[in-house]
Amino acid sequence: MTEASSPQTLIIPQLIVGLGNPESKYDRTRHNIGFAAVDSLSTTWQISLSENRKFQGQFGEGIWRRSDKIRLLKPLTYMNRSGQAIQAVVNWYKLPPESVLVIYDDMDLPMGRLRLRLSGSAGGHNGMKSTISHLGTQNFPRLRIGIGKPKDAASSQTGETISHVLGKFSPSETLVMDKVLKLVLEAVELSLKQGVEKAMSLYNSRSIDE
């Protein structure tokens, strides 16, 4: 059993990263739900984000629950180079990889579902491929937010998949995702209080129905 998964070691995030693409045309798209999650945390915790050239992203630092320092990051490198920005923050603050919680979209999860894990592969996600490459390990927690597959998933082609991922949520989907982002907030706050594994046990089975 690795130290990261040892029951004696609580995995408490110190840096929370949301993956997405810069530029307004990507706002509120499925692929940018990681950005939306960090924006939600930023607003709730009153940690303002501003562009930080050294970190190649929008970055904010603040105190959570009066004593715990927490950092938020939205890489502005485009999705497939997300790891550059994450590595810059990790190196600057000398953070262990297991203290980095990455939030991103997942087509293999149905909409309305979350999935927290302590480690794992990229699963075909370019932002995660870059993150794993730059951190040099798969052993860091991640929170996947389900965006579902294209409606006609059986005959899904690459172009159809891309248009789904880069498409915007419908009004009904937006209502679901607003509730999902509240779950994300709860899951992240529990991770900060009692560790990622505790949040996994409570939130991986939760679901918000469309």
C-alpha positions as CSV (number, residue, x, y, z in Angstrom):
1,M,0.0,0.0,0.0
2,T,1.4,3.4,-1.0
3,E,1.7,6.2,1.4
4,A,-0.8,8.2,-0.7
5,S,-3.5,5.6,-0.1
6,S,-2.5,4.7,3.5
7,P,-5.4,5.2,6.0
8,Q,-2.9,7.0,8.3
9,T,-2.3,9.7,5.7
10,L,-5.0,12.2,5.2
11,I,-4.9,13.7,1.7
12,I,-5.7,17.4,2.2
13,P,-5.7,19.6,-0.9
14,Q,-3.5,22.8,-0.8
15,L,-3.9,23.7,-4.5
16,I,-7.2,23.3,-6.3
17,V,-7.0,23.4,-10.1
18,G,-9.9,23.7,-12.6
19,L,-9.1,22.7,-16.2
20,G,-10.4,24.5,-19.2
21,N,-9.6,26.7,-22.1
22,P,-9.2,30.5,-22.1
23,E,-11.1,32.8,-24.5
24,S,-14.7,33.8,-24.1
25,K,-15.9,31.4,-26.8
26,Y,-15.2,28.5,-24.4
27,D,-17.1,30.0,-21.5
28,R,-19.9,27.8,-20.1
29,T,-18.9,24.9,-22.4
30,R,-18.8,21.3,-21.1
31,H,-15.0,21.2,-21.4
32,N,-14.7,24.2,-19.1
33,I,-16.7,22.9,-16.2
34,G,-13.4,22.8,-14.2
35,F,-13.1,26.5,-14.7
36,A,-16.7,26.9,-13.5
37,A,-16.0,24.9,-10.4
38,V,-13.0,27.0,-9.4
39,D,-15.0,30.2,-10.1
40,S,-17.7,28.8,-7.7
41,L,-15.1,28.1,-5.0
42,S,-13.5,31.5,-5.6
43,T,-16.9,33.3,-5.1
44,T,-17.9,31.2,-2.1
45,W,-14.6,31.5,-0.3
46,Q,-14.1,35.1,-1.4
47,I,-10.7,34.3,-2.8
48,S,-10.2,36.6,-5.8
49,L,-8.5,35.3,-9.0
50,S,-6.2,37.4,-11.1
51,E,-3.8,36.7,-14.0
52,N,-0.4,35.6,-12.8
53,R,2.1,35.4,-15.7
54,K,4.6,33.4,-13.6
55,F,2.0,30.7,-13.1
56,Q,0.5,31.1,-16.7
57,G,-3.0,31.2,-15.2
58,Q,-5.6,32.9,-13.1
59,F,-4.5,32.4,-9.5
60,G,-5.7,33.2,-6.1
61,E,-4.6,32.5,-2.5
62,G,-6.5,32.8,0.7
63,I,-7.4,31.4,4.1
64,W,-10.1,28.9,4.4
65,R,-11.8,28.5,7.8
66,R,-9.5,31.1,9.3
67,S,-6.4,29.0,9.4
68,D,-6.0,26.8,6.4
69,K,-4.2,28.3,3.4
70,I,-5.7,27.3,0.1
71,R,-4.7,28.2,-3.5
72,L,-6.9,28.2,-6.6
73,L,-5.7,28.0,-10.2
74,K,-7.2,28.2,-13.7
75,P,-4.4,27.5,-16.2
76,L,-4.5,29.9,-19.2
77,T,-2.2,27.7,-21.3
78,Y,-5.0,25.9,-23.2
79,M,-6.1,22.4,-22.1
80,N,-3.3,20.4,-23.6
81,R,-0.6,22.4,-21.8
82,S,-2.4,22.7,-18.4
83,G,0.5,20.9,-16.7
84,Q,2.9,23.8,-17.4
85,A,0.9,26.1,-15.2
86,I,0.3,23.5,-12.5
87,Q,4.0,22.6,-12.3
88,A,4.9,26.3,-12.0
89,V,2.7,26.7,-8.9
90,V,3.8,23.4,-7.4
91,N,7.5,24.2,-7.9
92,W,7.1,27.8,-6.5
93,Y,5.4,26.7,-3.3
94,K,7.2,23.3,-3.1
95,L,3.9,21.4,-2.9
96,P,3.7,17.6,-2.9
97,P,1.7,16.3,-5.9
98,E,-0.8,14.6,-3.6
99,S,-1.8,18.1,-2.3
100,V,-3.0,19.1,-5.8
101,L,-6.7,18.5,-6.5
102,V,-7.6,18.7,-10.2
103,I,-11.2,19.3,-11.3
104,Y,-12.2,18.5,-14.9
105,D,-14.9,17.2,-17.2
106,D,-15.5,13.5,-18.0
107,M,-17.7,12.2,-20.8
108,D,-17.7,8.7,-19.4
109,L,-19.6,9.9,-16.3
110,P,-23.3,10.7,-16.8
111,M,-24.4,14.3,-16.2
112,G,-25.2,14.8,-12.5
113,R,-22.4,12.6,-11.2
114,L,-19.1,13.3,-9.5
115,R,-16.2,11.0,-9.1
116,L,-13.3,11.6,-6.7
117,R,-10.1,9.5,-6.9
118,L,-6.7,9.6,-5.2
119,S,-4.8,8.7,-8.4
120,G,-5.3,7.2,-11.9
121,S,-4.6,7.6,-15.6
122,A,-5.5,10.5,-17.8
123,G,-8.4,8.5,-19.4
124,G,-7.9,10.2,-22.7
125,H,-8.2,13.7,-21.3
126,N,-5.6,16.0,-22.7
127,G,-5.5,18.3,-19.7
128,M,-4.8,15.4,-17.5
129,K,-2.2,13.9,-19.8
130,S,-0.3,17.2,-19.6
131,T,-0.8,17.4,-15.8
132,I,0.5,13.8,-15.2
133,S,3.5,14.5,-17.6
134,H,4.5,17.7,-15.8
135,L,4.0,16.4,-12.2
136,G,5.8,13.2,-13.1
137,T,3.2,11.1,-11.3
138,Q,-0.4,9.9,-11.4
139,N,-0.6,10.0,-7.6
140,F,-2.6,13.2,-7.1
141,P,-6.3,13.5,-6.4
142,R,-8.8,14.5,-9.0
143,L,-12.5,15.3,-9.1
144,R,-14.3,14.4,-12.4
145,I,-17.5,16.1,-13.2
146,G,-19.8,14.1,-15.6
147,I,-20.8,15.8,-18.8
148,G,-22.3,12.7,-20.5
149,K,-21.8,11.5,-24.0
150,P,-23.4,12.9,-27.2
151,K,-27.0,11.9,-27.5
152,D,-26.3,9.6,-30.4
153,A,-23.3,8.0,-28.6
154,A,-23.6,4.7,-30.5
155,S,-22.6,6.3,-33.8
156,S,-20.4,9.0,-32.2
157,Q,-17.6,10.2,-34.5
158,T,-14.6,12.2,-33.4
159,G,-16.1,15.5,-34.8
160,E,-19.3,14.8,-33.0
161,T,-17.5,14.1,-29.7
162,I,-15.5,17.4,-30.1
163,S,-18.6,19.4,-30.8
164,H,-20.3,17.8,-27.7
165,V,-17.3,18.6,-25.4
166,L,-16.9,22.1,-26.7
167,G,-20.7,22.8,-26.8
168,K,-22.6,24.8,-24.3
169,F,-25.0,23.3,-21.8
170,S,-28.7,23.5,-22.7
171,P,-31.0,25.5,-20.2
172,S,-32.1,22.3,-18.6
173,E,-28.5,21.0,-18.4
174,T,-27.4,24.3,-16.9
175,L,-29.9,23.8,-14.0
176,V,-28.5,20.4,-13.3
177,M,-24.9,21.7,-13.4
178,D,-25.7,24.5,-11.0
179,K,-26.7,21.8,-8.5
180,V,-23.7,19.7,-9.4
181,L,-21.4,22.7,-8.6
182,K,-23.0,22.9,-5.2
183,L,-22.1,19.2,-4.7
184,V,-18.6,20.0,-5.9
185,L,-18.3,22.7,-3.2
186,E,-19.5,20.4,-0.5
187,A,-17.1,17.6,-1.6
188,V,-14.1,19.9,-1.8
189,E,-14.9,21.4,1.6
190,L,-15.2,17.9,3.1
191,S,-11.8,17.0,1.5
192,L,-10.3,20.0,3.2
193,K,-11.8,19.2,6.6
194,Q,-11.5,15.4,6.7
195,G,-9.4,14.3,3.6
196,V,-10.2,13.3,0.1
197,E,-11.0,9.7,1.0
198,K,-13.8,10.7,3.3
199,A,-15.3,12.9,0.6
200,M,-15.0,10.0,-1.9
201,S,-17.0,7.7,0.4
202,L,-19.8,10.2,0.6
203,Y,-20.0,11.9,-2.8
204,N,-19.0,9.3,-5.3
205,S,-22.5,7.7,-4.9
206,R,-24.4,11.0,-5.0
207,S,-26.3,11.9,-8.2
208,I,-28.4,14.8,-9.4
209,D,-31.1,13.7,-11.8
210,E,-31.9,15.8,-14.9
